[in-house]
Amino acid sequence: MGLIIFLAIGALAGWLAGNLMKGSGFGLVGNIIVGVVGAVLGGFAFGLLGLSAAGLIGQIVTATAGSALLLFLVGLIKKS
């Protein structure tokens, strides 16, 4: 059950980040991938700042922030 929740949070975070970063979305599988990788990246970045994601809302915020950061970095790489 934990894996399903993790994937659902990843999909939501990927979709939110795609909308925040002016993207058009990546479909369900793409959003899950962006969200899951973003969750790992966000957890690492928040950990460096000494912050932690408590509760479901905190996990969604962390995953969304990480996903937005991931999309930003991918955008920088694509431009160069």
C-alpha positions as CSV (number, residue, x, y, z in Angstrom):
1,M,0.0,0.0,0.0
2,G,2.9,2.3,0.7
3,L,4.2,2.0,-2.9
4,I,0.8,3.0,-4.3
5,I,0.7,6.1,-2.0
6,F,4.3,6.9,-3.0
7,L,3.4,6.7,-6.7
8,A,0.2,8.8,-6.2
9,I,2.2,11.5,-4.4
10,G,4.8,11.3,-7.3
11,A,2.1,11.7,-9.9
12,L,0.5,14.7,-8.1
13,A,3.9,16.3,-7.5
14,G,4.9,15.9,-11.1
15,W,1.6,17.3,-12.3
16,L,1.8,20.3,-10.0
17,A,5.4,21.0,-10.9
18,G,4.6,20.8,-14.6
19,N,1.9,23.4,-14.1
20,L,4.1,25.6,-12.0
21,M,6.9,25.5,-14.5
22,K,4.6,26.3,-17.4
23,G,4.8,22.8,-18.7
24,S,1.9,21.0,-20.4
25,G,2.3,17.9,-18.3
26,F,4.0,14.6,-19.3
27,G,1.1,12.2,-19.0
28,L,0.6,9.9,-16.1
29,V,3.8,7.9,-16.4
30,G,5.9,11.0,-17.1
31,N,4.4,12.8,-14.1
32,I,5.1,9.8,-11.8
33,I,8.7,9.7,-13.0
34,V,9.2,13.4,-12.6
35,G,7.5,13.3,-9.2
36,V,9.4,10.4,-7.8
37,V,12.8,11.7,-8.9
38,G,11.7,15.1,-7.7
39,A,10.7,13.7,-4.3
40,V,14.2,12.2,-3.9
41,L,15.8,15.5,-5.1
42,G,13.5,17.6,-2.8
43,G,14.2,15.3,0.2
44,F,17.9,15.8,-0.4
45,A,17.7,19.5,-0.8
46,F,15.4,20.0,2.2
47,G,17.7,17.8,4.2
48,L,20.7,20.1,3.3
49,L,18.6,23.0,4.6
50,G,17.8,21.2,7.8
51,L,14.1,20.8,7.0
52,S,12.0,17.7,7.1
53,A,8.7,16.7,5.4
54,A,6.2,15.9,8.1
55,G,2.9,14.4,7.2
56,L,1.2,14.0,3.8
57,I,1.1,17.7,2.9
58,G,4.8,18.1,3.8
59,Q,5.6,15.2,1.5
60,I,3.6,16.6,-1.3
61,V,5.3,20.1,-0.9
62,T,8.7,18.5,-0.8
63,A,8.1,16.3,-3.8
64,T,6.6,19.3,-5.8
65,A,9.5,21.5,-4.9
66,G,12.0,18.9,-5.9
67,S,10.1,18.2,-9.1
68,A,10.1,21.9,-10.0
69,L,13.8,22.1,-9.3
70,L,14.3,19.0,-11.5
71,L,12.3,20.6,-14.4
72,F,14.2,23.9,-13.9
73,L,17.6,22.0,-14.2
74,V,16.4,20.1,-17.2
75,G,15.3,23.3,-18.8
76,L,18.8,24.8,-18.3
77,I,20.5,21.8,-19.8
78,K,18.2,21.8,-22.8
79,K,18.9,25.5,-23.5
80,S,22.7,24.9,-23.7
